[in-house]
Amino acid sequence: MHRLFALPFRALSLATSLLLIGTSCDAQSPQEPSSLAAVENVASSEGAWPRFRGPNGMGTSPAVGLPLTWSEAENIVWKTELPGSGASSPVTYGDHIYLTSYTGYLVPGESKGSLDNLQRHVLALDRRSGKIVWNKTVAAKLPEEENIRDHGYAANTCVADSSGVVAFLGKSGVIAYDHQGNEKWQADVGSKTNGWGTAASPLLYENLVIINASIESESLVALDRETGEQRWQAGGIREAWNTPILVTADSGRKELVVARHGDIMAFDPATGDPLWTCKTDISWYMVPTGVAADGVVYFVGGRSGTAALAVRAGGSGDVTDTHRLWTSKAGTNVPSPIYHEGHLYYIDYNGSIAYCADAKTGEVVYQERLGRFDQVYASPVMAEGRIYYIARNGTTLVVAAKTEFEQLARNELSDGTRFDASPAIDGNRILIRSGKFLYCIGIE
């Protein structure tokens, strides 16, 4: 597998840092760091969060020293205003934080604008200060949807590695930049659109960039990491907003797994050859990204009926009768689950129930009614035995990752926009993105 690694901040020369700052474009002025110690702590961090749901794609981190509580007046290291809006999550690599946004049309809180003026922004921010280092604008390929429900036009999270960052912008294409913001290539993966927008994020495998272009062309597309040329394409990927995951079967075989309406599908990630399918019995489109452990993949999805299942990898053909381990009616429609020590943790997208389920059987261990908690579109993250659930109104519920429900904290942020992006763990800090700001949260 192509190795993703973070360059330690101390290994980056001062000259390189000055060069990156010197190439800034449309830089904003973030709130000054509230604590020099907090900045020094992250400067010594060697961890990276280089893709959607982190290094392992599971939303978990071994990081320690993260904040438990915060508010608009507590534990905010810095806060940077972003150009436009968006629901993509931040990722980190080297000195940078990468994310996308959009301007020109249907930006919440602004005048409607014109579809002709719609453009995306691929942004690099300095990890220490939050300063925008560079800002690359990409005009939308028209026609586009005249309205995207809830999520807007920048919901796909970037992926980064040692050679740079890759952004997926729906029908406007896939674009690769180096870490200085120089464009390396562009690729087209389809021209269709959807009223719910596009959301799946790129995945790196060896020398490939794998794109779930379900919306754009009902296919998975693998592009050459260095040139953007297409290496393989697999069709039939319908109503699938989830990001593909990689799983290692008991035999050692690598499998690329994605959920579509009605089925889970597995492919050889190197060639795109189909390996197996499994019926989900879920009657809805599939949004949450799966998780995997010990050769088993777990997916949740749907609003009613069967809403979760487990499938053992490694099969061939239709494995519904041979490899499907269990199904459950306890699931969720939007946020992805967390796997931890043989259990699955997730929250209903309405924010009304938090679940813990036994990963071996699917049996619900607890389902805790939360009372007044807003809708949840962001996928949770976990570190230090804590699960962080973020609601659309900016409230974060911190829950112990154990089989008895325990609320550790409830934190409030509010800036008049929606918090639809999944958080990222950056050393001993948490990055939280709203429709207007990127917040860096750390212990003062």
N, C-alpha and C positions, 0 to 999 in steps of 0.2 A: 504493500500500500504506500502511496505517496506520503511521506512523513511531513506532518505539520509541526513546526516548532517555533518557539518564541525567542527572539534575541533578547538577552538580558539588557535592561536599560543601561547598566553600567558598561556594557560592551559596545554601545553606540557612541561614537566619537562626538565631541562637542561640535566639530566641523560639520558632521552629518546633520546634527540637530539644527544648527544654524542654517544649513542649506534648506532643510525642510521648511523652517519658519520663513525663510526668505522667499519661498515660492507660494506664499499664501495668496489666496484669491477671495475677494469678498469676505474678509475675516470679520467676525463679530467680536464684541467685547464681552467675555464671560464674566460672571461674578468672580472676584478674587478668591483663591483658596482660603478657607477659614482656618486652616491649620497647616503649618509647615511640616509638622510631624506626619500628618496624613499624606502629604505629597511625597515625603521621603520614603514612607513605607511602600507606596506603590512603585516608586522609582527602583526599588530593589526587587520587585516582583518579577519572576521569570515566566509566569503563566500567561497564556493567551486564550482568548475566547474567539476562535477564528471563523466560526460558522454558526448558523442557527442552532441554538441549544448547546453550544459549547464544543469543546474538543472532541468529546465522544458522541455528540448529537443527542445526549440523553438528559440535558438540563442539570447535570450534577457537577460539583467541583470539590476538590480536596482543600480548597482555600480555608484559612482560619482568620480570625480577627475581624470578621464582618460586623457591620452595625446590626443591632437588634431593633433599635428605635430610631426614628427621625421625624422631622416635621419641617415646615418651611423655615423655621428658625433654629433647627437643631441638626447637626451632623450633615449639613450640605457643604461638601468640599468646594464645588463650583457648579454653576448653572449657566448653560450657553443657549442663547436664542438661535433657533435654526431657521434657515430660509424655507418658508412654506410649511407644509404639513407632511404627515406620513405615518405609517404603521409598521415600517420595517424595524427590525431590532438592531441595536449596535453590535458590532463585532470588534475585536481588538487583535492587533498584530504589531510587534515591534513597538515603535513610538506612537502608533496611530490607533484611533478609533474610526471605524468606517460605518457609514449608514447612508440612506437615501431619503430624499424628500421631493415634493413637487410644488410648483407655483403656477400662476397664470390662469387657473380655472378651478372653480369650486373648492377653494381653500376655506375651511371653516373659519368664520369670523371676519371674512373679507367679502368684498363684492363678488358677484358671480364670475365676472371676467369672460373671456372668450376661449372656446376650445382650441382655436387657432394659436393661442398663446400658451397652451399647456406645455410645460417642460419639466423634466426630472433633473434632480441634482444628485450627483455622487460626491459625498463629502468625506474628507479626512480631517480629523480633529487631533490635537495633541493630547496624549493620554494624561500628562501631568496637569495641564492648565485648562483644557477644554477649548483652547483657541482653535478656530477653524484654520487649518493649514492650507488646504486647497478645496476648491468647489468647481466641479465640472458639470456644465449644463448640457442636457440632451433634449432636443426638441422631440415632441411626440410624433410618431408616425400616425397619420390620420387616414381614414376615420377612426376615432376612438369612441368608447361608450360615452354618451352624453351625461350619464350619471352612474356613479359607482356607489352602491349601498354601503354605508358605514365605513369602509376601509380606505377609500381614496385611491390615488394612482401611484402610490409608492409603498407597497406592502411586502415585497420580496426582500429578504435579508441577504446581504453580501456574503461572500466567502473570501478568505485571504490566506496566503501562504508566503513563502520566502520571495517569490517573484512578483508579488503584487496582490491586487484585489480584483474580483470579478463581480459585476452587478448584473442582475437579470431584471429587465424593465418591460416584461410582457411582450406585446407585439412590436415594441420599439427596440427589442433585441437584447442580446447579451454582449456586454462590453468589458474588456479587460484593461486595467491600468497597471503601471508599475507603481512603486510606493511614492514616487515623486509626482504622480498624477499624469504621466505621459500615457496616452492611449496606445495600446499594443494591437488590439484587433476588435472587430465587431462581428457578430454572427446573428443571423435571422433564424428563429425556431418556429415561426408560424405567425399568421396574421389575424386569427380569430380573437374575439373579445367576449366578455361576459358581464352581466349586470352586477355580479358580485366581485368583479375584478379578478386579478391574478395574485397569488400569494406564495406559491412554492418557492423554495430557496435553492441555490446551486449547491452541489455536493462535489467534492474532489475525490477522485480515486486514481491512484497511480498518475498517469499523464493525461487524465481525462477530467473534463468538467461535465457533470451530469445534470441535466435540466429536466424537471417535470414540466413539460409544455402541454399539460392536459387542456388548458384553456386555449392556447394558441394553435395547437395542431393535433390534440388528442394523442400525444405521443411522449415517450421518453427520448431525449436526444443527448448523445455523448459527443462533446467537442474536444478537439486537441487543445491541451492546456496552453501550448506555446503559440499556436497559429489560429485557433478558433475554427479550424476545418472540421466538418462533421465526420465522425468515425463510425457511429452506428445510430440507428433509430428504431424504436419499437412502438407499434401502434396499439390502439384500443384502450388508451388511458382516458377514461371518461369520468367527469365529475370528481376529480381528485385534486384537492387543494393542498394536500400534505406533501412535505418534503421527504424524498426517499431516504431509507436508512440502509446501512450495511450490517449484515449479520454473518457470523461464522457458524456454519452447521457443525454437528458433531464430527463429521468426516473431515473437517478442515476446509471445506469448500466455502468460498466467499459468495454471498448472495446479495443482490440489490433488491430491496423489497419496497413496494408502494401499494397503497390501498386505493381502489377505485370504487365506484358505485357497485356494490354487490360482491366484490371479490378482493382478496389480497393476491398480489401477483409478485413472483420472484423471477429475476433475470441474472444471467451471468454479467457482472459489471464490466468485464473486459470486452465482451462481444455483443451484448444485448440479446443473446439467445435466451428464449423462455425456459424456465426451469420447472415451476409449478404454479398452480393457482389453488385458492381455497375460498369457498363461499363464506361470506360473513353473516348472512341473514339480516344484515343491517339495511334497511330500506331507504336510507338517505345517502346524499353525497358524503364524501369523506374529507374532513378538514384536519382533525388532529394528526400530528405526526406520531408514528409508532415508537416504541422502545423495545430493546432486545436484551436478553440475558441468558447465558448458558444454552445457546442454540434455540431459544424460543422467542418469537416475536409477539408483542402485545399491541392491540389497537383498540381505541375507543372511538365512538362516533354515533351520530343519530340523535333523535329527540324522543323517540318512543320505540317500544318493542326491544328486540335485541340491540344492545348498544356497546358491547365489548366482547372481545374474544382473544384466545391464545392459540398459536399455531407453532408446532415444532418445525424448524427449518430442515432442509436436507432431502425433501421428497422429490417426486417427479410426476408431472401431469396433475390431474385433479386430486388433491390430497385431503379433501373435506372429510372423508370417512376414516382416513388413516392417521392424519397428523393434527387435526383440529382437536385441541385438548379440552376446551370448554367455551361456552358462551354465557353472557350475563345480560340482564336487563338494566344493570347499573352502569351508566356510561355518561358521556358528555359530548356536546356537539362541536365545540370549538377548541378549548385549551387541551394541550397534550398532557399525558400522565408523567409521573416520576416513578421509576423503579428503584427500590431501596430494600436490601436485605430480605428478599423474598416477598415483598409486598408492592402493590401499586397504589399510588396516591394521586388523586385528581379531584377536580372541583366542577360542579355543574356550571354550564355557561351562564345560567341565570344568577349564579352566585348564591344560590339558596342552600346547597348541600355540599359538604366536603366528604370525600369517600376514602376509605382504605380497604383494599381487597387482597385476599390471599392469592399470590401469583400462581400457585400450583393448581388451585381449584376454581378461582374466580369468586369464591364465597366472600361476601361483604363482611369485613371485620367491624367497621363502624361506618355509619352515615350520619353526620352531624349537621343538623339544621343551623344555619348561620344567622338567621334573622336579617337585619338590615345590612346587606352587602350587595353591591351593584353587580351588573353583568360582568362576566370575565371573558375576554378574548385573548389575553396574553397567556402564554404557557408558563408554568411555574419553574423556578429554579430551586436547587437544594445545595446547602453547604453547612458544615458544622452541626449536622443533625436537625437543621431547620429548613422548612419549606416555605418559600415566599410566593404567595398568591396575590396578584395585582388586579384590582377591579378597574373598570373603565373610568370611574370617577377619580382615580388616583389613590384610593385606599389600598393599603397593603396589609394582608393578614399573614402573620408569621406563626406557623404551626409546627409543633414538634414532629419529627419524622419517626413516629413510633405507633404501635398498634392501639393505643388509647388516645383519643383526641385530646390535645392540650394546646390551647391558644397561648402563645408566648407574648405577642404584641399585636397592636393594631395601629398602623401609622397612616397619617393623612397628608396628602399633597393635593393642591388644587390650583390650576392656572386657567380654568375656563375652557379647556380642551379635553379630548379623550386620551386615555392611556391604553392604547391597543397593542403596543409593541411588547414583546417579551423582554424581560430584563437580562442583563449580562453581568457576569461576575468578573471583576477586573482586579486581581490581586486581593487586597483586603477591602475593596470597595464594591459597590453595586451601581451599575449604570441603568437608569430608568429614563425612558423616552416618552414624552407626551406628544400631542399634536403640535406643540410649539417649542418645547425646550428639551435639552438633554441634561439630566441631573446626574451628578456624581455624588454618591452618598458614602460617607466613611466616618469612622469614629474620630471625633475631634480630640 
